[in-house]
Amino acid sequence: MSLMALRERLNVLVNSMFLEGLLDQQFRQLQMLQDASSPGFVAEVITLFCEDSERMLTELTKLLDQAVVDYQKVDAYVHQLKGSSSSVGAQNVKLACIQFKQFCEENNKEGCLSALNMVKHQYYSLRSKFDTMLQLEQRIQAYDSEQQN
């Protein structure tokens, strides 16, 4: 596949993510920070976001599996996940976290479990698109490196 075709596929993917509500304008801000001196910046931020999100989702699942739920701890993780989501422009994950926080404030275990499932659903939908995006970015960078040699 040519470099232009790879870039076009990447643009179509990112645009579809905006249209689906997966991303908001904060993601555009991240993209603007990437330049020739830091070509892997967006990929690095996405990778860190995904690693942190996986860890937080695992912790939230463990906390909500307890007979007695520590809603303050749950709320702290949800708050952290909401902030991370907001900083990368993960709009649907952020919105699901807002709903999750409301159930935490009400000490509503069933609501929290339902909200956790929604957050996971939104996150994994985003994650699969991010994985495709990162693969395209890697192919584009490899193509650029070949052209420079």
Secondary structure in CASP SS format (residue, H / E / C, confidence):
PFRMAT SS
TARGET T0000
AUTHOR 0000-0000-0000
METHOD secondary structure of the structure
MODEL  1
M C 1.00
S C 1.00
L H 1.00
M H 1.00
A H 1.00
L H 1.00
R H 1.00
E H 1.00
R H 1.00
L H 1.00
N H 1.00
V H 1.00
L H 1.00
V H 1.00
N H 1.00
S H 1.00
M H 1.00
F H 1.00
L H 1.00
E C 1.00
G C 1.00
L C 1.00
L E 1.00
D C 1.00
Q H 1.00
Q H 1.00
F H 1.00
R H 1.00
Q H 1.00
L H 1.00
Q H 1.00
M H 1.00
L H 1.00
Q C 1.00
D C 1.00
A C 1.00
S C 1.00
S C 1.00
P C 1.00
G C 1.00
F H 1.00
V H 1.00
A H 1.00
E H 1.00
V H 1.00
I H 1.00
T H 1.00
L H 1.00
F H 1.00
C H 1.00
E H 1.00
D H 1.00
S H 1.00
E H 1.00
R H 1.00
M H 1.00
L H 1.00
T H 1.00
E H 1.00
L H 1.00
T H 1.00
K H 1.00
L H 1.00
L H 1.00
D C 1.00
Q C 1.00
A C 1.00
V C 1.00
V C 1.00
D C 1.00
Y H 1.00
Q H 1.00
K H 1.00
V H 1.00
D H 1.00
A H 1.00
Y H 1.00
V H 1.00
H H 1.00
Q H 1.00
L H 1.00
K H 1.00
G H 1.00
S H 1.00
S H 1.00
S H 1.00
S H 1.00
V H 1.00
G C 1.00
A E 1.00
Q H 1.00
N H 1.00
V H 1.00
K H 1.00
L H 1.00
A H 1.00
C H 1.00
I H 1.00
Q H 1.00
F H 1.00
K H 1.00
Q H 1.00
F H 1.00
C H 1.00
E H 1.00
E C 1.00
N C 1.00
N C 1.00
K H 1.00
E H 1.00
G H 1.00
C H 1.00
L H 1.00
S H 1.00
A H 1.00
L H 1.00
N H 1.00
M H 1.00
V H 1.00
K H 1.00
H H 1.00
Q H 1.00
Y H 1.00
Y H 1.00
S H 1.00
L H 1.00
R H 1.00
S H 1.00
K H 1.00
F H 1.00
D H 1.00
T H 1.00
M H 1.00
L H 1.00
Q H 1.00
L H 1.00
E H 1.00
Q H 1.00
R H 1.00
I H 1.00
Q H 1.00
A H 1.00
Y H 1.00
D H 1.00
S H 1.00
E H 1.00
Q H 1.00
Q H 1.00
N C 1.00
END
